[in-house]
């Protein structure tokens, strides 16, 4: 039998997707359930998934056993809106759901150092992307995302690569999964043990590599069109917000 020390010489490389959404998302119309996400990820050889709903902490407990049976480690996460910009928070407590400002984020990181903060799609031309605010809050981010939604001709990831290199931050590959068809073209390979703490620590330490290929233009247009079209349909949160505004009139 190999000793523990000998086993650790051989890297345990985990295929990971750390930015996903499911039908539980309060902001976007997502067609798949968490179990369907797990099933598709398992088919594609993934070992790690983080469910990162918009401003809502997904309870992974009911799905954890099912994911484990399929060989998937679930990481607690949220895509939090911080001063109007999206930030991925992984492996934090329920307190992550209360973060509204970068000052809140600084306090959370200090209190829970085992968590991981990722800048998702940072330089895409969307108002919710963190963009230039990365420079103001560089110390709060542990990693920078390379996003799967790009082609050979349209790619907003080079600025993310340059910023990460200039600031000594690791890169992670994510799909920002709104449709299961997005899985598989961009992902991370992480040298870590199969638990959330080890995975987050490995990323902070730079033991992570991005694997990515550009989308064919037709596929990118099909996926982005489906996501945008679904966003035009009111969500439960939209309807509730409208009712609340109407009641105040």
C-alpha positions in Angstrom: 0.0 0.0 0.0 1.3 3.5 -0.9 2.0 5.8 2.0 0.0 9.1 2.2 3.2 11.0 1.3 3.7 8.9 -1.8 0.1 9.3 -2.9 0.4 13.1 -2.7 3.4 13.1 -5.0 1.0 12.1 -7.8 -1.3 15.2 -8.3 -5.0 14.7 -7.9 -6.2 16.9 -10.8 -9.9 17.9 -10.5 -11.9 19.1 -13.5 -14.0 22.0 -12.2 -16.8 24.4 -13.1 -17.1 27.1 -10.5 -19.8 29.4 -12.1 -23.2 27.8 -12.7 -26.9 28.6 -12.5 -29.9 26.4 -12.1 -33.7 26.8 -12.2 -33.5 28.0 -8.6 -32.0 31.3 -9.7 -34.2 34.2 -8.7 -33.0 36.5 -11.5 -32.5 34.4 -14.7 -34.7 31.9 -16.4 -32.7 28.6 -16.3 -34.2 25.4 -17.7 -32.2 22.8 -15.8 -32.3 21.6 -12.3 -29.3 21.1 -10.0 -29.5 17.3 -10.5 -29.6 17.7 -14.3 -26.5 19.9 -14.0 -24.8 17.3 -11.9 -25.7 14.5 -14.4 -24.4 16.4 -17.4 -21.2 17.4 -15.6 -20.6 13.8 -14.5 -21.1 12.7 -18.2 -18.3 15.1 -19.2 -15.9 14.0 -16.5 -16.2 16.9 -14.1 -15.3 16.4 -10.4 -16.2 19.8 -9.0 -19.2 22.1 -9.3 -20.2 25.4 -7.6 -23.8 26.5 -7.9 -23.6 30.3 -7.9 -27.1 31.7 -8.2 -27.6 35.5 -8.4 -27.8 37.0 -5.0 -29.2 33.8 -3.5 -27.4 31.1 -1.7 -28.3 27.7 -3.1 -28.8 25.0 -0.4 -26.5 22.2 -1.6 -27.4 19.9 1.3 -30.4 18.1 -0.5 -28.2 17.5 -3.6 -24.9 16.7 -2.0 -25.4 13.0 -1.6 -26.6 12.7 -5.2 -23.6 14.6 -6.4 -21.3 12.4 -4.4 -22.7 9.3 -6.0 -22.0 10.8 -9.4 -18.4 11.7 -8.3 -19.0 15.4 -8.0 -17.9 17.7 -5.1 -20.3 20.6 -4.6 -18.9 23.9 -3.4 -21.2 26.4 -1.7 -21.3 29.6 -3.7 -23.2 32.7 -4.8 -22.8 35.3 -7.6 -23.3 38.3 -5.4 -24.0 41.9 -6.6 -21.5 44.1 -4.8 -22.0 47.8 -5.5 -23.7 46.9 -8.7 -21.0 44.5 -9.9 -21.0 40.7 -10.0 -18.6 38.8 -7.7 -18.3 35.1 -7.2 -18.0 34.0 -3.5 -17.2 30.4 -2.9 -16.9 28.3 0.3 -18.2 31.1 2.6 -20.9 30.8 5.2 -24.5 32.1 4.9 -23.0 35.5 5.6 -22.0 35.7 2.0 -25.6 36.4 1.1 -25.5 39.7 3.0 -22.5 41.2 1.2 -23.6 44.5 -0.6 -20.4 46.6 -0.6 -16.7 46.0 -1.0 -16.3 47.0 2.6 -18.7 44.1 3.5 -16.6 41.8 1.3 -13.4 42.8 3.0 -14.9 42.0 6.4 -16.2 38.6 5.1 -12.7 37.7 3.8 -11.1 38.6 7.0 -13.6 36.6 9.1 -13.6 33.6 6.8 -10.2 33.2 5.1 -11.0 29.7 3.7 -13.4 31.3 1.2 -12.5 32.3 -2.3 -13.4 35.5 -4.2 -13.4 35.4 -8.1 -13.9 38.2 -10.5 -16.3 36.7 -13.1 -16.2 37.9 -16.8 -14.5 41.0 -15.5 -14.0 43.0 -18.7 -17.1 42.0 -20.7 -19.0 45.1 -21.9 -21.8 44.7 -19.4 -22.7 47.1 -16.6 -22.6 44.4 -13.9 -19.0 43.4 -14.7 -16.4 44.5 -12.2 -14.2 46.0 -14.9 -12.0 48.9 -13.7 -13.2 48.5 -10.1 -10.7 45.5 -10.0 -7.9 48.1 -9.7 -9.6 49.7 -6.7 -10.1 46.4 -4.9 -7.4 44.1 -6.2 -6.6 42.9 -2.7 -10.1 41.5 -2.3 -9.9 39.1 -5.3 -8.2 35.7 -5.2 -8.7 34.8 -8.9 -9.9 36.1 -12.2 -12.3 34.2 -14.5 -11.7 33.3 -18.2 -15.2 33.1 -19.5 -16.3 30.5 -22.0 -18.5 32.9 -24.0 -16.1 33.9 -26.7 -15.1 33.2 -30.3 -12.0 33.5 -32.4 -13.2 37.0 -33.5 -15.0 38.2 -30.4 -13.1 37.7 -27.1 -13.1 39.9 -24.0 -10.8 37.6 -22.0 -7.4 39.0 -23.0 -7.8 42.0 -20.6 -8.6 39.5 -17.8 -5.4 37.5 -18.6 -3.3 40.7 -18.7 -4.8 42.0 -15.4 -4.2 38.7 -13.6 -0.6 38.5 -14.8 0.1 42.1 -13.7 -1.4 41.5 -10.3 -0.1 38.0 -9.7 -3.6 36.4 -9.6 -4.4 32.9 -10.8 -6.9 32.4 -13.6 -9.9 30.0 -13.5 -11.9 28.8 -16.5 -15.7 29.0 -16.1 -18.7 28.7 -18.3 -21.2 30.9 -16.4 -23.6 28.0 -17.1 -27.1 29.1 -18.0 -27.6 26.2 -20.5 -26.2 22.7 -20.1 -24.8 23.0 -23.7 -22.3 25.5 -22.3 -20.5 22.8 -20.3 -17.2 21.4 -21.6 -15.4 24.1 -23.6 -13.8 26.1 -20.8 -13.0 24.7 -17.4 -10.3 24.5 -14.7 -7.9 21.7 -13.7 -7.1 22.0 -10.0 -4.4 20.1 -8.1 -6.3 19.6 -4.9 -7.9 17.0 -2.7 -11.6 16.5 -3.3 -13.1 18.9 -0.7 -14.1 22.6 -0.9 -11.3 23.8 1.4 -8.5 22.1 -0.5 -10.0 23.2 -3.8 -10.1 26.9 -2.8 -6.7 26.8 -1.2 -5.2 25.3 -4.3 -6.6 28.0 -6.5 -5.3 30.7 -4.2 -1.9 29.1 -4.3 -2.0 29.0 -8.1 -2.3 25.2 -8.5 -4.9 25.6 -11.2 -4.8 25.6 -15.0 -7.4 26.8 -17.5 -8.5 24.6 -20.4 -10.4 26.5 -23.1 -11.4 26.5 -26.7 -13.4 29.3 -28.5 -17.0 28.7 -29.4 -17.9 28.5 -33.1 -19.6 31.7 -34.0 -23.0 30.0 -34.8 -23.0 28.2 -31.4 -22.1 31.4 -29.5 -24.9 33.2 -31.2 -27.4 30.4 -30.5 -26.5 30.2 -26.8 -26.4 33.9 -26.2 -29.7 34.4 -28.0 -31.4 31.8 -25.9 -30.1 33.3 -22.7 -31.1 36.8 -23.7 -34.5 35.8 -24.9 -35.1 34.0 -21.6 -34.1 37.1 -19.7 -37.0 39.0 -21.3 -39.5 36.7 -19.5 -40.3 38.1 -16.0 -39.0 36.1 -13.1 -40.6 35.5 -9.8 -38.4 38.3 -8.4 -39.5 40.7 -11.2 -43.2 40.0 -10.5 -42.8 40.4 -6.8 -40.9 43.7 -7.3 -43.6 45.1 -9.5 -46.3 44.2 -7.1 -44.4 45.9 -4.2 -44.0 49.0 -6.3 -47.7 49.0 -7.3 -48.8 48.7 -3.6 -46.8 51.8 -2.8 -48.5 53.9 -5.4 
